[in-house]
Structure formats: C-alpha cells, structure tokens
Amino acid sequence: MYIKIRFTFLLFILLSNFQYAIAQDFKILGGSDDYTMNFKFINNLIIIPMNVNGTELNFVLDSGVASVVVFNLTSSDSLEIKHLEIVKLKGLGEGSAISALKSKKNNFRIGSLSAINKDLYIINNDKFNLSAKLGLTVHGLIGYDLLKNFIVTINYSSKRIIFSDPEKYTYKKCRKCEVFDLDFFKKKPYINGDISFNEESNTIPVKLLIDSGSTDSIWLFETTDTVIPENSFKDFVGEGLSGSIYGMRNKLKSFSLKSFVLEKPNITYLDTLSTKMARKNEARDGSLGSGILSRFKVIFDYPNSKITLKKNGRFGKAFRYNMSGIELVYGGETLVKELQETKFELSSNSSGTSTDAITFSYNYKYKFKPIYKISYVRNSSPASEIGIKQGDIVLEINGNKAYNFKLEDLIHKFYEKENKKVKLLIDRNGAELTFEFRLKKMI
C-alpha cells in the first residue's frame, strides 16, 4: 500500500537578523537507556520508518552515507521542506556530479528517537529508484546521523535493532565475538580484513568501507595491480548517485575478519569510472556489504570507534548469485479478477422426473496486484541467449502467477541451484510469449 501525500517546497524569506536554532542530534526520549525497534529486511537491506517534519517515510539504514538523503519525491508526495539551497553531489557511478537541494531545520522521529533542526539533501534521479528494486516505497537513506550517538545492536536473525545510550551501556562478555577498531573518513566507517583470491595466492590485507546499504558481499576497486580472474563475468551492479555501476563478478577463495573465515564469498571488481569519487580515500580498497554483514550480529559503537561481530545462523551458508541474468523491478499495479467463493444449489426438476438441477454461483473480487518488469538482461546469460529482453513483463514463473509473489521471493528463484529449470510467461508489447531456460553457473 502506497502513501498518497503531497510534495510541496516551502520557501521562506529570511530576515537578516534571523538565527537558526541549534541542531540537536538523535536522543532517546523519556530518559530510557535504550530503544528497541523491528525492521524490514528486503534484498539484504534494512528498511526503517522515519517521520520527517510530520510525514512518515521509509529509509534504508546505510552506514555508507554521511548525510540524510531523500530521493524521487513526486508531485503526489507531500513533505514540508524549508530553507533550501542548490548544491552538487557526487557518488558512485559513471556520470558527473548531480544537482541536489540542501534543506536545513528538519525534524526527525524514529519511535522514541528524536532529532531536531537537522540538514537533509533531496535528489531527483529517476535511475536511482530503490522502490522499484525492492517492491516497497523507499524515500531515502540515513546512516551516520543516526548511528553516531548510540551503540547500535543489529540482530539480522530477529530483524531487531537496539539503540543504546553509550554512557549507560555495558558490554557483555562474549568469547565468540571479535572486536575491531573503526577508522572514519568523511563520517564513514572502515574495517580491516584479509582476502585470499585463490589456492595459489597469498592473503592480502584490505581496508573496506562498511556499507550496510550495499546488497552485495565485497566490492574491490580495480587498480593497475588488480588481476581479474579470466572466468569473471561483466555485470550491472546497480545505480549510484552519479549513474550506473558496472563490474566483474567472481568468487574469492576466502575472506577473513580476524578468526572469522568466510569461504567462497562473492566479489565484484568495480571499474575505475564507477569508483572515481570513492577513491578520494586513498587507503580504501573497496566495500564490505550486507551480503556479509547479515551473517553476523553486529554492534556498531561509533562513540568508541569500534564494531563487534558475532556469527549468526547464516554464517556458513553458501554465497549464491543470480544465475539467470535477469534483473527484476516493480513496474506498477494491475487490476486482477479473483474467484473468492463458489456456491451451488440442488433443486428438484419441475417436470416431475427424478433428475435434479444444480445451480452454481460465483463470487469474484477485483484486487490490485503488482507488475514485475525486467530492467536488465546480462549479456551471455541463460536469459539473453533465449531472447528475453529488457522491458518484458513477467506474467508467470513455473506456472504460477508472478503477482502472487513478493518481488524478493521472485528474485530468489534466480539464485537457486544450478541447472534448475525456469519457465516464464512474458508479456512483450501485448503479446504473450513463453521462455524456458536452466540456471547456469558463470563462475
């Protein structure tokens, strides 16, 4: 269900002697020591609700962003924004810096957490559309502004977060935990780990941005010394603030965080065009995404510059990847006629014979159901080789109506075992076409 709200910019003429109220960071209301909340976990992303200036919105908890970002608001969205100025923002992607609006004096509320007179940035980039990729309306990203004043415990298994007052927090003894120092660069946290590329290579130390807003496992920057394995395949990785991100996908032999060793994790070697802005931190080698973070219970302690990790039930599971070559997005809604109830009546034949008459009645309801569209087809993939194209709409998968699945459950079917058969009924410009292929390992 999508919130219908109006989006208006309120511009104010400020008097020369006007002074802004002092900004206040997030605090726990009511004098409590901590605040616990549930979150939605979709496609490896943490989604939390946040009230911005009186309007309820959904945000991705993204440790890789320094400021609160709101995006893709439309004329049907309503958010009271004031004190605006035009700025330029640059992020991952092949394009140049984009124009954005910086807004001051905004009030945020997340349950019992509150912050006032804070800055936020508004961008309008049609390609940077998380809502379509998640099947849930997402309005923005929040990271450092929320994490910096608390000890934040993220339990991916139970989908719960605890925000604790650092002055009242006591660490419990944990023999199965590992504690790491965090390095910060421009308000973003970095961790040290070790990579082993293959059986023949030595272990290599790497410094990675901890990026809970990345759905992947590990991104590694391409350098002049990088030797990308021959069996890697080029893929569309996603959309950054500055455009499309591409890279070469493969697997590592292992990735280590002290005593924690993850076997055969997925890795993406990002090209130089996509990472130009990110290389401003010369010590950075890449990013550590939620594909790995979600295998731990994570305790972010920004006030003391450290992070604590403890393995959860997902730790030893195999790292899977999309073996179809299809990227799906939410493409709107369609009205579907569904049978709700069937009734029948038995009555005697009026002619006096022994034959009875049966009368059936059917009760239908119309419901809005999601449409799923193919946004990208990887070259040389099973899907591309049989003629599936960008823009095709998926009507059925393996004989089941696509609209009966959540987007994440539909996508999951492309990550299953190699050689598994996938049969799709496609709508292409009004014509229904059937395609069949088998999932194929690329690496």
GULO-665097 format. One line per field, with one value per residue (C-alpha): residue number from 1; x negated, y, z; residue in three letters. Coordinates in steps of 0.5 Angstrom, whole numbers, plus 500, padded with zeros to 3 digits. Each point is the difference from the previous one (the first is absolute). Layout:
num	[NUM, ...]
c1	[X, ...]
c2	[Y, ...]
c3	[Z, ...]
residuo	[ALA, ...]
This chain:
num	[1, 2, 3, 4, 5, 6, 7, 8, 9, 10, 11, 12, 13, 14, 15, 16, 17, 18, 19, 20, 21, 22, 23, 24, 25, 26, 27, 28, 29, 30, 31, 32, 33, 34, 35, 36, 37, 38, 39, 40, 41, 42, 43, 44, 45, 46, 47, 48, 49, 50, 51, 52, 53, 54, 55, 56, 57, 58, 59, 60, 61, 62, 63, 64, 65, 66, 67, 68, 69, 70, 71, 72, 73, 74, 75, 76, 77, 78, 79, 80, 81, 82, 83, 84, 85, 86, 87, 88, 89, 90, 91, 92, 93, 94, 95, 96, 97, 98, 99, 100, 101, 102, 103, 104, 105, 106, 107, 108, 109, 110, 111, 112, 113, 114, 115, 116, 117, 118, 119, 120, 121, 122, 123, 124, 125, 126, 127, 128, 129, 130, 131, 132, 133, 134, 135, 136, 137, 138, 139, 140, 141, 142, 143, 144, 145, 146, 147, 148, 149, 150, 151, 152, 153, 154, 155, 156, 157, 158, 159, 160, 161, 162, 163, 164, 165, 166, 167, 168, 169, 170, 171, 172, 173, 174, 175, 176, 177, 178, 179, 180, 181, 182, 183, 184, 185, 186, 187, 188, 189, 190, 191, 192, 193, 194, 195, 196, 197, 198, 199, 200, 201, 202, 203, 204, 205, 206, 207, 208, 209, 210, 211, 212, 213, 214, 215, 216, 217, 218, 219, 220, 221, 222, 223, 224, 225, 226, 227, 228, 229, 230, 231, 232, 233, 234, 235, 236, 237, 238, 239, 240, 241, 242, 243, 244, 245, 246, 247, 248, 249, 250, 251, 252, 253, 254, 255, 256, 257, 258, 259, 260, 261, 262, 263, 264, 265, 266, 267, 268, 269, 270, 271, 272, 273, 274, 275, 276, 277, 278, 279, 280, 281, 282, 283, 284, 285, 286, 287, 288, 289, 290, 291, 292, 293, 294, 295, 296, 297, 298, 299, 300, 301, 302, 303, 304, 305, 306, 307, 308, 309, 310, 311, 312, 313, 314, 315, 316, 317, 318, 319, 320, 321, 322, 323, 324, 325, 326, 327, 328, 329, 330, 331, 332, 333, 334, 335, 336, 337, 338, 339, 340, 341, 342, 343, 344, 345, 346, 347, 348, 349, 350, 351, 352, 353, 354, 355, 356, 357, 358, 359, 360, 361, 362, 363, 364, 365, 366, 367, 368, 369, 370, 371, 372, 373, 374, 375, 376, 377, 378, 379, 380, 381, 382, 383, 384, 385, 386, 387, 388, 389, 390, 391, 392, 393, 394, 395, 396, 397, 398, 399, 400, 401, 402, 403, 404, 405, 406, 407, 408, 409, 410, 411, 412, 413, 414, 415, 416, 417, 418, 419, 420, 421, 422, 423, 424, 425, 426, 427, 428, 429, 430, 431, 432, 433, 434, 435, 436, 437, 438, 439, 440, 441, 442, 443]
c1	[500, 497, 501, 503, 497, 499, 493, 499, 494, 501, 495, 499, 497, 496, 499, 492, 500, 504, 495, 501, 502, 494, 501, 501, 497, 505, 501, 504, 507, 502, 494, 499, 494, 501, 506, 501, 504, 501, 498, 502, 494, 501, 495, 494, 503, 502, 506, 503, 505, 499, 504, 497, 504, 506, 500, 499, 495, 495, 493, 494, 495, 494, 493, 497, 504, 497, 507, 507, 502, 508, 501, 505, 506, 505, 506, 504, 496, 500, 494, 499, 493, 498, 493, 498, 493, 498, 493, 497, 499, 495, 500, 499, 502, 497, 503, 499, 502, 507, 504, 504, 504, 497, 505, 499, 504, 503, 503, 499, 504, 499, 504, 497, 494, 501, 495, 502, 497, 496, 498, 502, 499, 505, 498, 504, 497, 505, 495, 498, 507, 500, 507, 501, 494, 503, 507, 501, 501, 493, 499, 492, 494, 498, 493, 495, 505, 504, 494, 495, 503, 502, 498, 504, 501, 503, 503, 501, 503, 505, 501, 499, 495, 499, 497, 497, 497, 493, 499, 504, 498, 497, 496, 502, 494, 500, 495, 503, 499, 495, 499, 497, 498, 503, 497, 504, 499, 505, 505, 500, 497, 495, 497, 494, 501, 496, 501, 498, 501, 499, 496, 493, 500, 498, 505, 501, 502, 505, 504, 507, 506, 505, 506, 507, 503, 497, 503, 494, 495, 493, 498, 493, 497, 497, 493, 494, 497, 507, 500, 507, 502, 501, 506, 503, 507, 501, 507, 504, 499, 505, 501, 496, 502, 495, 503, 500, 494, 497, 495, 497, 503, 497, 498, 495, 496, 502, 501, 498, 501, 495, 503, 506, 499, 505, 499, 501, 504, 502, 495, 502, 494, 502, 498, 496, 505, 505, 496, 496, 504, 499, 492, 499, 499, 493, 500, 506, 500, 508, 506, 503, 507, 506, 499, 495, 503, 506, 496, 499, 503, 497, 498, 499, 496, 499, 498, 494, 499, 501, 504, 502, 501, 503, 502, 508, 503, 499, 492, 499, 505, 497, 500, 505, 500, 505, 499, 506, 497, 507, 501, 507, 503, 507, 504, 506, 507, 505, 508, 501, 506, 500, 505, 502, 506, 503, 508, 504, 508, 503, 508, 505, 501, 507, 502, 501, 494, 495, 495, 498, 497, 493, 499, 493, 499, 493, 498, 494, 496, 495, 493, 494, 494, 493, 497, 493, 495, 494, 495, 493, 498, 493, 496, 499, 504, 505, 506, 497, 498, 507, 502, 503, 500, 500, 507, 503, 505, 500, 507, 499, 494, 500, 508, 501, 503, 494, 504, 502, 492, 497, 494, 495, 503, 500, 493, 498, 502, 494, 495, 502, 496, 496, 504, 507, 505, 503, 506, 503, 506, 499, 504, 496, 504, 506, 498, 499, 494, 497, 493, 496, 493, 496, 496, 492, 494, 496, 494]
c2	[500, 507, 506, 506, 506, 507, 502, 508, 504, 506, 505, 506, 507, 500, 507, 502, 499, 493, 495, 492, 496, 496, 493, 494, 493, 494, 499, 494, 504, 498, 499, 493, 496, 497, 500, 493, 500, 495, 501, 497, 496, 500, 498, 501, 507, 502, 505, 504, 505, 507, 506, 506, 507, 496, 496, 492, 498, 493, 501, 495, 499, 502, 500, 502, 507, 506, 504, 499, 500, 500, 498, 499, 504, 502, 504, 496, 500, 504, 503, 506, 503, 506, 504, 498, 501, 496, 496, 495, 493, 494, 493, 493, 500, 501, 507, 507, 504, 501, 506, 499, 504, 501, 501, 503, 500, 493, 496, 492, 495, 492, 498, 502, 503, 508, 505, 507, 505, 496, 500, 495, 500, 499, 497, 498, 495, 495, 495, 500, 496, 496, 499, 496, 496, 498, 500, 504, 508, 503, 507, 501, 498, 501, 498, 504, 505, 494, 496, 505, 501, 493, 493, 496, 493, 497, 493, 498, 493, 503, 506, 505, 506, 503, 507, 500, 506, 500, 502, 495, 494, 494, 495, 493, 495, 496, 495, 499, 507, 504, 508, 504, 507, 505, 505, 506, 504, 506, 496, 494, 493, 496, 493, 496, 493, 495, 497, 493, 500, 493, 494, 503, 507, 503, 503, 507, 506, 504, 507, 500, 504, 497, 501, 498, 503, 495, 494, 496, 497, 503, 505, 501, 506, 499, 502, 499, 495, 496, 493, 499, 492, 498, 497, 506, 503, 507, 502, 506, 501, 506, 507, 505, 508, 501, 495, 492, 496, 494, 495, 493, 495, 494, 496, 500, 494, 503, 507, 501, 504, 498, 493, 500, 497, 500, 495, 502, 507, 503, 506, 506, 503, 507, 504, 507, 504, 498, 501, 506, 504, 495, 500, 506, 496, 497, 495, 497, 493, 499, 499, 495, 499, 497, 493, 499, 505, 496, 494, 503, 503, 507, 505, 507, 504, 507, 504, 495, 499, 492, 495, 493, 494, 493, 495, 498, 494, 503, 500, 493, 500, 500, 507, 500, 505, 501, 494, 503, 506, 504, 506, 501, 506, 502, 503, 503, 496, 497, 498, 493, 496, 494, 495, 501, 495, 494, 498, 495, 499, 493, 500, 495, 500, 504, 495, 494, 496, 497, 505, 505, 507, 503, 508, 503, 507, 503, 506, 504, 506, 504, 502, 504, 495, 502, 500, 498, 502, 498, 506, 497, 494, 498, 498, 493, 498, 494, 505, 504, 494, 498, 507, 503, 508, 506, 503, 493, 499, 493, 497, 493, 497, 492, 500, 505, 507, 505, 505, 495, 500, 506, 503, 497, 493, 500, 502, 495, 495, 502, 499, 492, 494, 499, 497, 502, 501, 506, 501, 508, 502, 507, 506, 504, 506, 496, 493, 494, 496, 494, 499, 495, 499, 497, 504, 500, 501, 505, 499]
c3	[500, 498, 504, 496, 502, 497, 499, 501, 501, 505, 498, 506, 499, 506, 504, 500, 508, 500, 503, 499, 506, 503, 497, 504, 499, 501, 507, 504, 502, 507, 504, 498, 499, 493, 495, 496, 493, 495, 493, 493, 496, 493, 495, 505, 502, 507, 499, 506, 500, 502, 501, 496, 502, 502, 494, 500, 495, 499, 501, 498, 506, 496, 504, 494, 500, 504, 499, 500, 492, 498, 492, 495, 503, 495, 499, 504, 506, 506, 504, 503, 499, 501, 500, 493, 496, 494, 501, 496, 502, 497, 502, 497, 492, 493, 500, 502, 507, 500, 503, 506, 505, 507, 506, 507, 506, 499, 506, 500, 504, 501, 505, 507, 496, 498, 497, 498, 495, 496, 493, 494, 493, 494, 494, 494, 496, 496, 500, 507, 502, 506, 500, 493, 502, 507, 498, 506, 500, 503, 501, 502, 503, 507, 503, 504, 503, 504, 502, 502, 507, 502, 501, 495, 500, 494, 500, 493, 502, 504, 496, 506, 502, 507, 500, 507, 504, 500, 507, 503, 495, 503, 495, 502, 500, 493, 499, 493, 498, 496, 501, 495, 500, 495, 496, 498, 493, 499, 505, 497, 504, 497, 503, 498, 497, 496, 493, 497, 493, 498, 503, 497, 502, 507, 505, 498, 506, 497, 503, 499, 501, 504, 495, 503, 494, 495, 499, 497, 505, 498, 494, 499, 496, 493, 500, 496, 504, 500, 496, 499, 499, 493, 502, 503, 496, 499, 503, 502, 508, 501, 500, 504, 501, 493, 496, 498, 504, 496, 502, 499, 505, 502, 507, 505, 503, 507, 503, 508, 505, 506, 502, 495, 494, 494, 495, 492, 501, 494, 498, 495, 497, 498, 494, 501, 497, 505, 506, 499, 505, 505, 499, 504, 506, 497, 506, 497, 497, 499, 504, 504, 499, 504, 496, 505, 506, 500, 502, 507, 506, 499, 506, 497, 505, 497, 506, 502, 492, 500, 498, 503, 496, 502, 495, 499, 496, 493, 501, 497, 494, 493, 497, 494, 494, 494, 495, 495, 498, 502, 504, 502, 503, 502, 494, 503, 501, 496, 502, 500, 501, 505, 502, 507, 501, 496, 503, 497, 501, 499, 498, 497, 493, 498, 495, 506, 497, 505, 497, 505, 498, 502, 500, 501, 502, 500, 504, 498, 502, 497, 503, 498, 499, 499, 493, 499, 495, 497, 501, 497, 497, 501, 493, 499, 506, 499, 499, 495, 496, 499, 498, 507, 499, 505, 500, 500, 506, 504, 500, 503, 502, 500, 499, 506, 499, 501, 504, 506, 502, 503, 496, 504, 500, 493, 499, 505, 495, 495, 506, 501, 498, 493, 494, 504, 494, 500, 495, 499, 497, 498, 497, 495, 497, 501, 497, 505, 499, 503, 502, 503, 503, 505, 505, 499, 504, 497, 505]
residuo	[MET, TYR, ILE, LYS, ILE, ARG, PHE, THR, PHE, LEU, LEU, PHE, ILE, LEU, LEU, SER, ASN, PHE, GLN, TYR, ALA, ILE, ALA, GLN, ASP, PHE, LYS, ILE, LEU, GLY, GLY, SER, ASP, ASP, TYR, THR, MET, ASN, PHE, LYS, PHE, ILE, ASN, ASN, LEU, ILE, ILE, ILE, PRO, MET, ASN, VAL, ASN, GLY, THR, GLU, LEU, ASN, PHE, VAL, LEU, ASP, SER, GLY, VAL, ALA, SER, VAL, VAL, VAL, PHE, ASN, LEU, THR, SER, SER, ASP, SER, LEU, GLU, ILE, LYS, HIS, LEU, GLU, ILE, VAL, LYS, LEU, LYS, GLY, LEU, GLY, GLU, GLY, SER, ALA, ILE, SER, ALA, LEU, LYS, SER, LYS, LYS, ASN, ASN, PHE, ARG, ILE, GLY, SER, LEU, SER, ALA, ILE, ASN, LYS, ASP, LEU, TYR, ILE, ILE, ASN, ASN, ASP, LYS, PHE, ASN, LEU, SER, ALA, LYS, LEU, GLY, LEU, THR, VAL, HIS, GLY, LEU, ILE, GLY, TYR, ASP, LEU, LEU, LYS, ASN, PHE, ILE, VAL, THR, ILE, ASN, TYR, SER, SER, LYS, ARG, ILE, ILE, PHE, SER, ASP, PRO, GLU, LYS, TYR, THR, TYR, LYS, LYS, CYS, ARG, LYS, CYS, GLU, VAL, PHE, ASP, LEU, ASP, PHE, PHE, LYS, LYS, LYS, PRO, TYR, ILE, ASN, GLY, ASP, ILE, SER, PHE, ASN, GLU, GLU, SER, ASN, THR, ILE, PRO, VAL, LYS, LEU, LEU, ILE, ASP, SER, GLY, SER, THR, ASP, SER, ILE, TRP, LEU, PHE, GLU, THR, THR, ASP, THR, VAL, ILE, PRO, GLU, ASN, SER, PHE, LYS, ASP, PHE, VAL, GLY, GLU, GLY, LEU, SER, GLY, SER, ILE, TYR, GLY, MET, ARG, ASN, LYS, LEU, LYS, SER, PHE, SER, LEU, LYS, SER, PHE, VAL, LEU, GLU, LYS, PRO, ASN, ILE, THR, TYR, LEU, ASP, THR, LEU, SER, THR, LYS, MET, ALA, ARG, LYS, ASN, GLU, ALA, ARG, ASP, GLY, SER, LEU, GLY, SER, GLY, ILE, LEU, SER, ARG, PHE, LYS, VAL, ILE, PHE, ASP, TYR, PRO, ASN, SER, LYS, ILE, THR, LEU, LYS, LYS, ASN, GLY, ARG, PHE, GLY, LYS, ALA, PHE, ARG, TYR, ASN, MET, SER, GLY, ILE, GLU, LEU, VAL, TYR, GLY, GLY, GLU, THR, LEU, VAL, LYS, GLU, LEU, GLN, GLU, THR, LYS, PHE, GLU, LEU, SER, SER, ASN, SER, SER, GLY, THR, SER, THR, ASP, ALA, ILE, THR, PHE, SER, TYR, ASN, TYR, LYS, TYR, LYS, PHE, LYS, PRO, ILE, TYR, LYS, ILE, SER, TYR, VAL, ARG, ASN, SER, SER, PRO, ALA, SER, GLU, ILE, GLY, ILE, LYS, GLN, GLY, ASP, ILE, VAL, LEU, GLU, ILE, ASN, GLY, ASN, LYS, ALA, TYR, ASN, PHE, LYS, LEU, GLU, ASP, LEU, ILE, HIS, LYS, PHE, TYR, GLU, LYS, GLU, ASN, LYS, LYS, VAL, LYS, LEU, LEU, ILE, ASP, ARG, ASN, GLY, ALA, GLU, LEU, THR, PHE, GLU, PHE, ARG, LEU, LYS, LYS, MET, ILE]
